[in-house]
């Protein structure tokens, strides 16, 4: 059962050509978030895992990835070994823009990570294919790294008394009308922006709605 106010992620991981392809799939909204980091960048990898809190890690069933299965299990993650299947390229070209498809082809590690997701969904829930239509490429340094200890000390999502949401920053700020809004706010709190342009765009959107109260009411 998925908590409608909390995003639930599958994480596809693949290594090739000295790079790690990271693909996080948000199940409730069918959105994909992809990035590539240098192989061996464990601190960056762990920071990304702490941002997304994936419920399951997808790995190739190739024996070459057995050490990664051990690594992720030691980190406390549930892992699934996936047998690659054909058909991902055709699906991607049907679901994503030509610009995104070009980026996927240019980043082999992401292409392979997407192969893992495709094979996993085809085996477990083929109907879900039609829901995926957005893939976002991002850079880890677009966001501030908040490790688990920092998140706990700041009581961003949970309080330090009983581990519940009461009196956490999220509970205090969350006046969202929809579950999707709550999930977005939670994502923003644990992944603070560092990119000035994106920050200013967010401020501009808030300012616009403050000046256009009737539109704000219609959106609500």
C-alpha positions as CSV (number, residue, x, y, z in Angstrom):
1,X,0.0,0.0,0.0
2,X,1.4,3.4,-1.0
3,X,1.0,6.4,1.2
4,X,-0.6,9.0,-1.0
5,X,1.1,11.9,0.8
6,X,4.6,10.3,0.5
7,X,6.4,9.6,-2.8
8,X,7.4,6.0,-3.4
9,X,10.4,5.4,-5.6
10,X,12.1,2.6,-7.5
11,X,15.8,3.1,-8.0
12,X,17.5,1.7,-11.1
13,X,21.3,1.6,-10.8
14,X,23.8,0.7,-13.6
15,X,27.5,1.1,-14.1
16,X,29.2,1.3,-17.5
17,X,32.1,3.3,-19.1
18,X,33.3,4.5,-15.7
19,X,30.0,6.1,-14.8
20,X,27.0,5.3,-12.5
21,X,23.6,5.9,-14.0
22,X,21.0,6.7,-11.4
23,X,17.3,6.6,-12.3
24,X,14.6,7.3,-9.7
25,X,11.0,6.4,-10.7
26,X,8.2,8.0,-8.7
27,X,5.4,5.4,-8.7
28,X,2.5,7.6,-7.7
29,X,3.1,10.3,-10.4
30,X,4.9,8.2,-12.9
31,X,7.8,10.7,-13.1
32,X,11.4,9.8,-13.7
33,X,14.5,11.6,-12.4
34,X,17.9,10.7,-13.9
35,X,21.5,11.7,-13.3
36,X,25.0,10.4,-14.1
37,X,27.9,10.5,-11.6
38,X,31.5,9.2,-11.8
39,X,31.8,5.5,-10.8
40,X,33.1,5.2,-7.2
41,X,31.4,8.4,-6.0
42,X,29.8,6.7,-2.9
43,X,29.2,10.0,-1.0
44,X,27.2,11.4,-3.9
45,X,25.4,8.1,-4.3
46,X,24.4,8.0,-0.7
47,X,23.3,11.6,-0.7
48,X,21.0,10.9,-3.6
49,X,19.6,7.8,-1.8
50,X,18.9,10.0,1.2
51,X,17.1,12.5,-0.9
52,X,14.7,9.9,-2.6
53,X,14.5,7.1,0.0
54,X,13.8,4.4,-2.6
55,X,11.7,1.4,-1.6
56,X,13.5,-0.9,-3.9
57,X,16.8,-1.0,-5.8
58,X,16.9,-2.5,-9.3
59,X,20.2,-4.1,-10.4
60,X,21.2,-6.2,-13.4
61,X,21.3,-9.9,-12.7
62,X,24.8,-10.0,-14.3
63,X,27.3,-11.5,-11.9
64,X,29.4,-8.4,-12.3
65,X,26.9,-6.5,-10.2
66,X,26.8,-8.9,-7.3
67,X,29.1,-6.6,-5.2
68,X,26.5,-3.8,-5.6
69,X,23.8,-6.0,-4.4
70,X,25.8,-6.6,-1.2
71,X,26.5,-2.9,-0.9
72,X,22.9,-1.8,-1.2
73,X,21.7,-4.5,1.2
74,X,24.3,-3.3,3.8
75,X,22.8,0.2,3.3
76,X,19.4,-1.3,4.3
77,X,17.8,-1.3,0.9
78,X,15.7,-4.1,-0.7
79,X,17.2,-5.2,-4.0
80,X,15.9,-6.9,-7.0
81,X,18.0,-8.5,-9.8
82,X,16.5,-7.9,-13.2
83,X,17.0,-9.7,-16.4
84,X,17.3,-7.2,-19.3
85,X,14.6,-7.4,-22.1
86,X,14.3,-5.8,-25.5
87,X,11.7,-3.2,-26.3
88,X,12.8,-0.2,-24.1
89,X,14.0,1.9,-27.0
90,X,10.7,1.7,-28.9
91,X,8.7,2.5,-25.7
92,X,10.9,5.5,-24.9
93,X,10.5,6.9,-28.4
94,X,6.8,6.6,-28.0
95,X,6.5,8.1,-24.5
96,X,9.2,10.8,-24.4
97,X,10.1,13.9,-26.5
98,X,12.8,13.6,-29.1
99,X,15.1,15.8,-27.0
100,X,14.8,13.4,-24.0
101,X,15.3,10.4,-26.2
102,X,18.5,11.9,-27.6
103,X,19.8,12.5,-24.0
104,X,19.0,8.9,-23.1
105,X,21.0,7.6,-26.1
106,X,23.9,9.9,-25.2
107,X,24.1,8.6,-21.6
108,X,24.7,4.9,-21.9
109,X,24.5,4.4,-18.1
110,X,21.0,6.0,-18.0
111,X,20.0,4.0,-21.0
112,X,20.9,0.8,-19.2
113,X,19.2,2.0,-16.0
114,X,16.1,2.6,-18.0
115,X,16.4,-0.9,-19.5
116,X,16.3,-2.2,-15.9
117,X,13.1,-0.3,-15.1
118,X,11.5,-1.4,-18.4
119,X,12.2,-5.0,-17.8
120,X,11.0,-4.8,-14.1
121,X,7.7,-3.1,-15.0
122,X,7.1,-5.4,-18.0
123,X,7.3,-8.4,-15.7
124,X,5.4,-7.0,-12.7
125,X,2.9,-4.4,-14.0
126,X,2.9,-3.9,-17.8
127,X,-0.2,-1.6,-17.6
128,X,2.0,1.0,-15.8
129,X,4.0,1.6,-19.0
130,X,1.3,4.0,-20.3
131,X,1.5,6.2,-17.2
132,X,5.2,7.2,-17.6
133,X,5.6,10.2,-19.8
134,X,8.1,12.6,-18.1
135,X,11.8,12.1,-17.5
136,X,13.9,14.9,-15.8
137,X,17.7,15.0,-16.1
138,X,19.3,16.8,-13.1
139,X,22.7,17.4,-11.6
140,X,23.3,16.4,-7.9
141,X,24.8,19.8,-7.2
142,X,21.5,21.5,-8.2
143,X,20.5,20.7,-4.6
144,X,21.8,21.1,-1.1
145,X,22.9,17.8,0.5
146,X,21.0,17.1,3.7
147,X,22.2,13.9,5.3
148,X,19.9,11.8,7.5
149,X,21.4,13.2,10.7
150,X,20.8,16.7,9.6
151,X,17.2,15.9,8.5
152,X,16.5,14.4,12.0
153,X,18.2,17.3,13.9
154,X,16.2,19.9,12.0
155,X,13.0,17.8,12.4
156,X,12.2,18.4,8.7
157,X,9.8,15.4,8.3
158,X,9.5,13.9,11.7
159,X,9.8,15.1,15.3
160,X,12.5,13.8,17.7
161,X,10.0,12.9,20.4
162,X,8.1,9.9,19.0
163,X,9.2,10.0,15.3
164,X,5.8,11.2,14.1
165,X,4.9,14.1,11.8
166,X,3.5,16.3,14.6
167,X,5.4,19.6,15.1
168,X,7.8,18.7,12.2
169,X,8.6,21.4,9.7
170,X,6.6,19.5,7.1
171,X,3.5,19.2,9.3
172,X,3.7,22.9,10.2
173,X,4.0,24.1,6.6
174,X,1.8,21.6,4.8
175,X,-1.5,23.3,4.0
176,X,-1.7,21.5,0.7
177,X,-5.1,20.9,-0.8
178,X,-4.0,17.7,-2.5
179,X,-1.8,14.7,-1.7
180,X,0.3,15.6,-4.8
181,X,0.9,19.0,-3.2
182,X,2.0,17.3,0.1
183,X,4.4,15.1,-1.8
184,X,5.9,18.0,-3.7
185,X,6.4,20.0,-0.5
186,X,8.1,17.1,1.2
187,X,10.4,16.7,-1.9
188,X,11.3,20.4,-1.8
189,X,12.1,20.3,2.0
190,X,14.6,17.5,1.8
191,X,16.1,18.8,-1.5
192,X,16.7,22.5,-1.1
193,X,17.6,24.3,-4.3
194,X,21.1,25.7,-5.0
195,X,20.5,26.8,-8.6
196,X,19.8,30.5,-8.4
197,X,17.7,30.6,-11.6
198,X,15.4,27.9,-10.5
199,X,15.1,29.5,-7.0
200,X,14.1,32.8,-8.6
201,X,11.6,31.1,-10.9
202,X,10.0,29.6,-7.8
203,X,9.9,33.0,-6.1
204,X,8.4,34.5,-9.3
205,X,5.6,31.9,-9.3
206,X,4.7,32.6,-5.7
207,X,4.8,36.3,-6.2
208,X,2.5,36.0,-9.3
209,X,-0.1,34.0,-7.3
210,X,0.1,36.6,-4.5
211,X,-0.8,39.3,-6.9
212,X,-3.5,37.3,-8.7
213,X,-5.6,36.1,-5.8
214,X,-8.6,35.1,-7.9
215,X,-6.4,32.8,-10.0
216,X,-5.0,31.3,-6.8
217,X,-8.5,30.6,-5.5
218,X,-9.4,29.0,-8.9
219,X,-6.3,26.8,-8.7
220,X,-7.1,25.7,-5.1
